[in-house]
Amino acid sequence: MFYRETGQFKTTYQADQAVFPIRQDRIGIAIILLLAFAGVPLLASEFAISSFFIPVLVFSLAAIGLNLLTGYTGLLSLGTGAFMGVGAYGGYKLATWFPDVNILIPILASGFVSAAVGVVFGLPSLRIKGFYLAVATLAAQFFLSWCFVRIPWLVNYNISGAIEVPTRTLFGIPITGPNATATTRYLVTLSIVVLMTWLASNLVRGRIGRTWMAVRDMDLAAELIGIRLYRTKLLSFAVSSYFCGVAGAMMVFLWFGSSEADTFSINQSFFILFMVVIGGLGSLVGSFFGAIFILGTPIVLRALPGLFGLSIPAATVEHLTFMVLGALIIFFLIVEPHGLARLWQIGKQKLRVWPFPY
């Protein structure tokens, strides 16, 4: 079969520990990136890019942030939407204070604002965990949502209470605001997501990632072998919040163009949590699978009846989406707790040993 590493010898530890040690994997990721950077802008419509591809990238990055905290460190959080909101409002204030700075810098720097807030609300993780930590992060969600509504300084005292993204250019090309095309915004979003996914991959495969997983598997044993729990947990909250903050800033600057406080409600937190559960805990690729699956399900449910000459109202499709997602979450928790990422790994392993039994 074509998916075999026969003859691909590793002569160094560096080669053996590569992110993609098999040549076929490197070729596959190169093809995926080529299709993402060239195929989608050429073949997809502006509407499809704006309504599907950009949201998938934004929510994939937010799911990666939650996965670093919940999947790799074992700390449950229900405040992802709020941390995304902190990044969005932080990026808006930075763009206002520094109008001449390239807009990409406030977007990336907004994650540091979210990281600082995440560390503050991550302090309870030093004493509590499990259900009680989830309640603590839920309290953070409600508190920050209240701040988004009640503090007009965050939106520069705008009467509408909404974030209004100005037009900013990069090399003379508008990338934010009403004049920016969907293709341009997609390419900028894709570049940021690829860069940060590469960063997350290196984090989880290095010393920091190993300490996170040690705390996840058994925090008492991790402490006994010398891992400092409070530093490890707070670092996980900071890094997770950074990724979520950047995702929130991209949601406003590169997707919506404007936003209100309701965008970052508790529903957003559960929405991203569902992506992580279905995609797979402790898997970066699972974050992408979960985002594609959850955002693609309503599209499939709308298109499927049309193949049989039927028409379903939009409200019914929305209700069916919730029912299907709820059933799938229960299904994955029972049958395959590691989600779609585990099914992907099993499929690759079977392909490597085919036609021999596995």
VENCORGI-V881038 format. One record per helix or strand of 2 or more residues. SS is the DSSP state (H for helix, E for strand). FROM is the first residue (numbers start at 0). TO is the last residue. If there is no record, write none. Layout:
# VENCORGI-V881038
<<SS	FROM	TO> <SS	FROM	TO>>
This chain:
# VENCORGI-V881038
<<H	12	15> <H	22	42> <H	45	69> <H	79	96> <H	102	125> <H	130	149> <H	151	154> <E	162	163> <E	167	169> <E	172	175> <H	181	204> <H	206	216> <H	218	223> <H	228	255> <E	257	258> <H	260	263> <H	265	278> <H	283	306> <H	313	334> <H	338	352>>
